[in-house]
Amino acid sequence: MKAKQWQEIKNMADAEIAAKLNETKEKLFRLKFKHFSTPVKNSLEIRSLRRLVARLNTLLKERQPAKPAKSRKK
């Protein structure tokens, strides 16, 4: 992923990132399904989509407020 594209994604709102995540997951599912029946021309696209899904998930998790740690009572 190019740095410019990554900066554009980082500047998106959470709702936009979630929408892009759903869209990317759907595209990945369709591509994998197609690949099982007949090999696709560019199999590296599967890897790039998988990595994009991971990046988007990571970005959403980073933006969520941290939960306070539970203290253990003895």
NORCOR-V562319 format. One record per pair of residues at least 4 apart in sequence whose C-alpha atoms are under 6 Angstrom apart, sorted by the first residue. I is the first residue (numbers start at 1). J is the second residue. Records with the same first field share a line. If there is no record, write none. Layout:
I = J  J
This chain:
35 = 39  40
